[in-house]
Amino acid sequence: MSGRLVSISGLIAVVILLVMLNFTTPAGVGPFGVLVFFTTFYVLMLCVSNWVVKIITRMLGKKNGRKTTLYAAVVAFGPIMLLLAQSLGSMSLMTVALTVVFVFLGCLLISKR
């Protein structure tokens, strides 16, 4: 994905999240609103993780390519899983550990590809 497209989609996601958090409640927004919230939060996390992964690959002296975008997509799913666990009330040290293991296995799968 283009750097501008990632930045613009992240900016739009921030605006949507701020509007949702300031003007709605979870009970009042309904199921579609919850879907929009989690989707925009994932887009925001994808934008942030894309920047972080690109900075790390530049510091390591490697080339930015398609794998960096795939790494960013896997890493961005980690906070979503933690947010879902928190909303279900099952957040514990084991949940965090399993999320880290899942993200690590996803990154390992990408590196072996």
C-alpha positions in Angstrom: 0.0 0.0 0.0 1.1 3.5 -0.7 2.4 5.6 2.2 -0.1 8.3 1.5 -3.0 5.9 1.4 -2.0 4.4 4.8 -1.7 7.9 6.3 -5.0 9.2 4.9 -6.9 6.0 6.0 -5.3 6.4 9.5 -6.4 10.0 9.7 -10.0 9.1 8.7 -10.0 6.3 11.2 -9.0 8.7 14.0 -11.7 11.1 13.1 -14.4 8.4 13.0 -13.2 7.0 16.3 -13.2 10.4 18.0 -16.7 11.1 16.7 -18.0 7.7 17.8 -16.4 8.0 21.3 -17.7 11.5 21.9 -21.3 11.3 20.5 -22.4 7.7 21.0 -22.7 5.0 23.7 -22.0 1.3 23.1 -25.7 0.4 23.9 -27.0 3.2 21.7 -24.9 2.5 18.6 -26.0 -1.1 18.0 -24.2 -4.0 16.4 -23.3 -2.1 13.2 -21.7 0.6 15.2 -19.6 -1.9 17.1 -18.5 -3.4 13.8 -17.6 0.1 12.6 -15.7 0.8 15.8 -13.6 -2.4 15.6 -12.9 -1.9 11.9 -11.8 1.7 12.3 -9.7 0.7 15.3 -8.0 -2.0 13.2 -7.3 0.5 10.4 -5.8 2.9 12.9 -3.6 0.1 14.4 -2.6 -1.0 10.9 -1.5 2.5 10.1 0.5 2.8 13.4 2.1 -0.7 13.1 2.9 -0.1 9.4 5.0 3.0 10.5 6.6 1.1 13.3 7.5 -1.9 11.1 9.0 0.4 8.4 11.1 2.2 11.0 12.4 -1.1 12.4 13.2 -2.4 9.0 15.1 0.8 8.1 17.0 0.6 11.4 18.0 -3.0 10.6 19.0 -2.0 7.1 16.6 -4.2 5.2 14.5 -3.4 2.2 10.8 -2.3 2.7 8.6 -4.6 0.7 5.5 -6.6 0.7 6.5 -8.5 3.8 6.6 -5.3 5.9 2.9 -4.7 5.1 2.1 -8.3 6.0 4.0 -8.0 9.3 2.1 -4.8 10.0 -1.2 -6.5 9.4 -0.4 -9.3 11.8 0.9 -7.0 14.5 -2.1 -4.7 14.2 -4.4 -7.6 15.0 -2.8 -8.0 18.4 -4.4 -4.9 20.0 -7.8 -5.9 18.5 -7.6 -9.3 20.2 -6.8 -7.6 23.5 -9.6 -5.1 23.1 -12.0 -7.9 22.4 -10.9 -9.9 25.4 -11.3 -6.8 27.6 -14.8 -6.2 26.3 -15.7 -9.8 27.1 -14.3 -9.5 30.6 -11.8 -12.3 30.2 -8.6 -10.2 30.3 -5.8 -12.0 32.2 -2.1 -12.6 32.0 -2.8 -15.8 30.0 -4.8 -13.8 27.5 -2.0 -11.4 26.9 0.5 -14.2 26.6 -1.6 -16.1 24.1 -2.1 -12.9 22.1 1.7 -12.4 22.0 2.2 -16.1 21.0 -0.4 -15.7 18.2 1.3 -12.5 16.8 4.7 -14.2 17.1 3.4 -17.3 15.2 1.9 -15.1 12.5 5.1 -13.2 12.0 7.0 -16.5 11.9 4.7 -17.8 9.3 5.3 -14.6 7.2 9.1 -14.9 7.6 9.1 -18.5 6.4 7.0 -17.7 3.4 
